[in-house]
Every structure is written in structure tokens, then in C-alpha cells.
Amino acid sequence: MHTITGNEVKKLYQPRPTDARKYDYGLMLVIGGSEYYTGAPALAALAGFRAGLDMVRIIAPQRAADIIASFSPTLAAYGLKGSHVEKSDVAFLVARTMAAKEMARGNVSVLIGSGLGRDEETQEAVKEYLSMIDVPTVIDADAIHTVAERPEVIADKPFVITPHSQEFLELTGKAIFELTQEEKIELVKQEAARLKTTILFKAHVDIASDGKEVTLNQTGTPYMTVGGTGDSLAGILGALLARGIAPLEAAAAAAYINGRAGELASKKFKDSLIATDVIEEIPHVIG
């Protein structure tokens, strides 16, 4: 077990060769959004770009996609027909994932869950989709609820699950909030081993484990309790996975980057901090 440092993170961002091509530094698909939740996929995508991605493509229900695309000219959003992700969308989602993998020459990741909602049909669609893919994937927010119902869909795949304490309870059935730090570390490690995946538990001290090793992150600030900072973390993590970084290392590095960016932003904004303030500080952490 060790604690990740800024020097470790900076080593992930080496000068680019002069012959670098588009997609060498990753393409991330963000699957999320719903009729009432439109901001989360945009925040994740913007954070992914700031963390070094070459391209982000967002797939969301049509109303959400239209709103998401309006946030920034850098965002490309494809609209699904319904008001939420449906089982009839699964074949399209899988096809787009495989096409992205081919186009990006394997430098691809998926982020699923941001603003997705918990409609029953959406949950069934997520289960089916996850069972059919094996690309590096961040499972965040509402998608964690889905995985809790069918954990076998994530076993032995390059996935990272990003729960806070309530989502950890939903995922594992075990309360973690009031445990000692040592007990939290051991429980996260045990559950990662049981689920055969990588868990990034988000807390005052973030705990990343693949069931064998544990890495801690101590960056962050109480001002990051504001909504949207988890979406920025998920986007950073997706960016690192798309750049070919292994799940455990990517999870710890993403937590460091997001937390340190939050520290920098909080010096300026304190109680007025919002998620986009954190995203705008990412270049000062990785540069």
C-alpha cells in the first residue's frame, strides 16, 4: 500500500512526439444523461478533455444530447430516440463502442452512468451493455446501482467502479462510513477481490484497490462536496484509461488530479466553488 504523489502523476504526461496522430491520446465514449439530468455528461467530457483526451463522444437521450452539445463547441453528442436509454439502444451502443475502438486504434474508454437515471428499462439496458463489452470502462453514479444487481457483468474486465459511501453500501451491502481508516482500506480491498474489479472509493482519503494492491490519495478539500466534482473525477479517469493506463494506476492518478485541482480552485472560490472551477485547474496539475 502506498500514497500516490504528484511526481507519479506528472510521469504519466510526457512530451508528445512530433508525429503524434489524432486518437493517439484517447477517445472516450460517455453514455449518460436523461430527461432531467443533462449536466453530468458535459462535466465529465470537459474534464476528460482537460485531462488530455483527443476526443470525447457523448451518447444521450435526444433532449439531453441537445443541451449537452450547447455547453461547449468541443462537445459532440449523439441523441437517442427515447427520453432515457432503452434496451432497444443496446445494439447501437455496442456497435458505437466497437467502432470507436477501431477508429482510435484501441485507445478507447467508456464512461457510463453520469446523469443516467434509474429507470428500470435503463438499468436493464446497462446490464446487457456491460455484459457485451470488454473495453476499459468507468462505472459511475446510477450505473453503480445497476452493477449491484448483477455484479457478474464486471468480473475480470478492465473496469473501475467509483462509489462514494452510499453507493458502496448499494454495491456491496456493507456500510463503510463509520469504519476506521484501516477498516475501510481492508473492506475496499476485500470487495474489489470479491467482485474481481477495481474500486475507487471516494472519501476524505480516496482508496483505490484491485483486490491485490491498494493506493491511497490524500488530495482534496471540503469545498468539493459541491455537485459535479464526481463527474469531473470520472471524466479524468476515463481519459487516463483511454490513454492506456492500467485501471488501478489510472484510478489513483485521477483521484489525485481531481483532488489537487479542487485544492487550487478552492483557494480562489472557497464556498463559491463549482465543478467547472475544478475542471479549469486540471492543466495546472498535470502540466
FITI-138131 format. One record per residue (C-alpha): y, z, x; residue number from 1. Coordinates in steps of 0.05 Angstrom, whole numbers, plus 5000, padded with zeros to 4 digits. Example, Ala and Ser with C-alpha at 12.3 -4.5 7.8 and 13.67 -1.06 7.14 Angstrom:
BEGIN
FITI   north     up   east     k
FITI    4910   5156   5246     1
FITI    4979   5143   5273     2
END
This chain:
BEGIN
FITI   north     up   east     k
FITI    5000   5000   5000     1
FITI    5069   4984   5025     2
FITI    5140   4974   5000     3
FITI    5170   4904   5003     4
FITI    5232   4893   5046     5
FITI    5289   4844   5047     6
FITI    5264   4814   5112     7
FITI    5198   4797   5079     8
FITI    5234   4762   5023     9
FITI    5280   4723   5068    10
FITI    5219   4695   5106    11
FITI    5199   4660   5042    12
FITI    5263   4619   5045    13
FITI    5261   4577   5108    14
FITI    5308   4518   5122    15
FITI    5284   4456   5086    16
FITI    5261   4395   5126    17
FITI    5306   4334   5125    18
FITI    5252   4293   5090    19
FITI    5243   4342   5031    20
FITI    5229   4309   4964    21
FITI    5241   4328   4892    22
FITI    5188   4376   4867    23
FITI    5170   4400   4938    24
FITI    5201   4466   4917    25
FITI    5171   4471   4849    26
FITI    5172   4452   4775    27
FITI    5167   4508   4724    28
FITI    5150   4499   4651    29
FITI    5179   4552   4605    30
FITI    5143   4559   4539    31
FITI    5181   4605   4493    32
FITI    5236   4613   4442    33
FITI    5232   4617   4367    34
FITI    5276   4611   4307    35
FITI    5314   4675   4322    36
FITI    5304   4684   4397    37
FITI    5337   4630   4438    38
FITI    5370   4663   4498    39
FITI    5309   4688   4537    40
FITI    5281   4619   4558    41
FITI    5350   4598   4581    42
FITI    5359   4660   4623    43
FITI    5291   4652   4655    44
FITI    5304   4579   4670    45
FITI    5372   4593   4702    46
FITI    5342   4648   4744    47
FITI    5287   4601   4766    48
FITI    5338   4550   4790    49
FITI    5377   4603   4828    50
FITI    5312   4626   4860    51
FITI    5302   4557   4890    52
FITI    5265   4514   4839    53
FITI    5275   4439   4839    54
FITI    5264   4431   4764    55
FITI    5253   4471   4700    56
FITI    5229   4442   4635    57
FITI    5232   4484   4572    58
FITI    5187   4473   4512    59
FITI    5210   4509   4449    60
FITI    5215   4501   4373    61
FITI    5269   4448   4357    62
FITI    5325   4495   4336    63
FITI    5314   4539   4397    64
FITI    5309   4478   4443    65
FITI    5376   4451   4418    66
FITI    5410   4517   4430    67
FITI    5377   4528   4498    68
FITI    5399   4459   4522    69
FITI    5471   4476   4504    70
FITI    5473   4534   4553    71
FITI    5478   4490   4615    72
FITI    5473   4416   4634    73
FITI    5419   4436   4683    74
FITI    5371   4455   4628    75
FITI    5323   4405   4597    76
FITI    5290   4428   4533    77
FITI    5237   4393   4491    78
FITI    5236   4411   4417    79
FITI    5172   4425   4379    80
FITI    5170   4407   4305    81
FITI    5159   4476   4274    82
FITI    5201   4539   4273    83
FITI    5152   4571   4321    84
FITI    5096   4550   4368    85
FITI    5036   4529   4326    86
FITI    4962   4517   4341    87
FITI    4975   4443   4330    88
FITI    5021   4445   4391    89
FITI    4967   4468   4440    90
FITI    4941   4398   4458    91
FITI    5012   4376   4473    92
FITI    5026   4439   4515    93
FITI    4963   4429   4556    94
FITI    4979   4355   4566    95
FITI    5050   4371   4589    96
FITI    5024   4423   4636    97
FITI    4975   4376   4669    98
FITI    5027   4321   4672    99
FITI    5075   4369   4706   100
FITI    5022   4389   4756   101
FITI    5010   4317   4774   102
FITI    5084   4299   4778   103
FITI    5101   4359   4821   104
FITI    5042   4346   4867   105
FITI    5013   4414   4849   106
FITI    5078   4452   4859   107
FITI    5080   4477   4788   108
FITI    5081   4542   4748   109
FITI    5084   4563   4676   110
FITI    5124   4619   4645   111
FITI    5102   4637   4575   112
FITI    5127   4689   4526   113
FITI    5203   4691   4533   114
FITI    5230   4697   4462   115
FITI    5165   4670   4435   116
FITI    5159   4718   4376   117
FITI    5096   4748   4347   118
FITI    5079   4701   4290   119
FITI    5004   4704   4280   120
FITI    4995   4629   4290   121
FITI    5037   4631   4353   122
FITI    4993   4686   4381   123
FITI    4931   4644   4367   124
FITI    4962   4584   4400   125
FITI    4979   4624   4462   126
FITI    4907   4649   4468   127
FITI    4880   4579   4463   128
FITI    4931   4550   4512   129
FITI    4918   4603   4565   130
FITI    4843   4593   4559   131
FITI    4853   4519   4576   132
FITI    4898   4523   4638   133
FITI    4890   4549   4708   134
FITI    4958   4536   4740   135
FITI    4999   4595   4766   136
FITI    5028   4629   4704   137
FITI    5075   4685   4687   138
FITI    5055   4721   4623   139
FITI    5116   4758   4597   140
FITI    5143   4792   4535   141
FITI    5109   4771   4470   142
FITI    5053   4735   4507   143
FITI    5031   4802   4536   144
FITI    5015   4824   4465   145
FITI    4970   4763   4457   146
FITI    4932   4777   4522   147
FITI    4919   4848   4499   148
FITI    4878   4819   4441   149
FITI    4838   4772   4485   150
FITI    4840   4793   4558   151
FITI    4784   4747   4580   152
FITI    4831   4687   4578   153
FITI    4867   4712   4641   154
FITI    4809   4734   4684   155
FITI    4804   4705   4754   156
FITI    4863   4658   4744   157
FITI    4928   4656   4785   158
FITI    4966   4693   4730   159
FITI    5016   4750   4734   160
FITI    5029   4796   4675   161
FITI    5096   4832   4674   162
FITI    5094   4893   4628   163
FITI    5143   4950   4620   164
FITI    5114   5017   4598   165
FITI    5108   4999   4524   166
FITI    5077   4931   4539   167
FITI    5030   4965   4588   168
FITI    5007   5010   4532   169
FITI    4995   4949   4487   170
FITI    4958   4913   4543   171
FITI    4913   4969   4566   172
FITI    4915   5022   4511   173
FITI    4938   5072   4564   174
FITI    5004   5109   4565   175
FITI    5037   5106   4633   176
FITI    5108   5130   4624   177
FITI    5098   5205   4635   178
FITI    5048   5199   4693   179
FITI    5067   5218   4764   180
FITI    5083   5161   4811   181
FITI    5016   5167   4846   182
FITI    4980   5165   4779   183
FITI    5020   5104   4758   184
FITI    5001   5067   4821   185
FITI    4928   5083   4813   186
FITI    4928   5063   4739   187
FITI    4962   4996   4751   188
FITI    4912   4981   4807   189
FITI    4853   5000   4762   190
FITI    4877   4958   4704   191
FITI    4891   4898   4748   192
FITI    4820   4903   4774   193
FITI    4791   4911   4704   194
FITI    4830   4851   4677   195
FITI    4817   4811   4740   196
FITI    4890   4792   4746   197
FITI    4956   4811   4779   198
FITI    5001   4861   4744   199
FITI    5074   4872   4759   200
FITI    5092   4937   4724   201
FITI    5167   4942   4714   202
FITI    5196   5011   4723   203
FITI    5244   5052   4766   204
FITI    5197   5034   4823   205
FITI    5162   4969   4808   206
FITI    5087   4968   4821   207
FITI    5051   4903   4837   208
FITI    4975   4901   4844   209
FITI    4919   4850   4843   210
FITI    4867   4905   4835   211
FITI    4856   4909   4910   212
FITI    4924   4917   4942   213
FITI    4988   4950   4918   214
FITI    5060   4932   4935   215
FITI    5120   4973   4912   216
FITI    5192   4952   4902   217
FITI    5249   5001   4903   218
FITI    5309   4957   4889   219
FITI    5344   4960   4822   220
FITI    5396   5000   4784   221
FITI    5400   5038   4718   222
FITI    5451   4986   4695   223
FITI    5394   4936   4690   224
FITI    5370   4968   4625   225
FITI    5411   4914   4591   226
FITI    5372   4859   4554   227
FITI    5355   4796   4592   228
FITI    5342   4824   4661   229
FITI    5267   4820   4649   230
FITI    5276   4746   4633   231
FITI    5312   4735   4699   232
FITI    5255   4770   4735   233
FITI    5204   4726   4700   234
FITI    5243   4664   4720   235
FITI    5247   4685   4793   236
FITI    5172   4700   4793   237
FITI    5157   4632   4763   238
FITI    5199   4599   4817   239
FITI    5161   4633   4872   240
FITI    5093   4616   4842   241
FITI    5114   4543   4836   242
FITI    5133   4543   4910   243
FITI    5061   4561   4927   244
FITI    5068   4636   4939   245
FITI    5007   4677   4921   246
FITI    5012   4719   4858   247
FITI    5015   4789   4889   248
FITI    5066   4769   4942   249
FITI    5107   4730   4890   250
FITI    5107   4789   4842   251
FITI    5133   4838   4893   252
FITI    5184   4789   4921   253
FITI    5210   4772   4851   254
FITI    5219   4845   4835   255
FITI    5258   4855   4900   256
FITI    5303   4795   4888   257
FITI    5318   4813   4816   258
FITI    5330   4886   4832   259
FITI    5374   4872   4891   260
FITI    5414   4821   4852   261
FITI    5423   4874   4799   262
FITI    5449   4923   4850   263
FITI    5500   4873   4875   264
FITI    5522   4856   4804   265
FITI    5528   4929   4783   266
FITI    5578   4942   4838   267
FITI    5625   4894   4802   268
FITI    5609   4906   4729   269
FITI    5575   4974   4721   270
FITI    5567   4987   4646   271
FITI    5592   4916   4630   272
FITI    5535   4883   4668   273
FITI    5497   4828   4631   274
FITI    5437   4787   4653   275
FITI    5477   4726   4675   276
FITI    5514   4771   4724   277
FITI    5447   4787   4757   278
FITI    5427   4714   4759   279
FITI    5492   4694   4794   280
FITI    5477   4744   4850   281
FITI    5409   4715   4867   282
FITI    5437   4667   4920   283
FITI    5467   4727   4957   284
FITI    5398   4759   4961   285
FITI    5357   4700   4984   286
FITI    5410   4664   5025   287
END
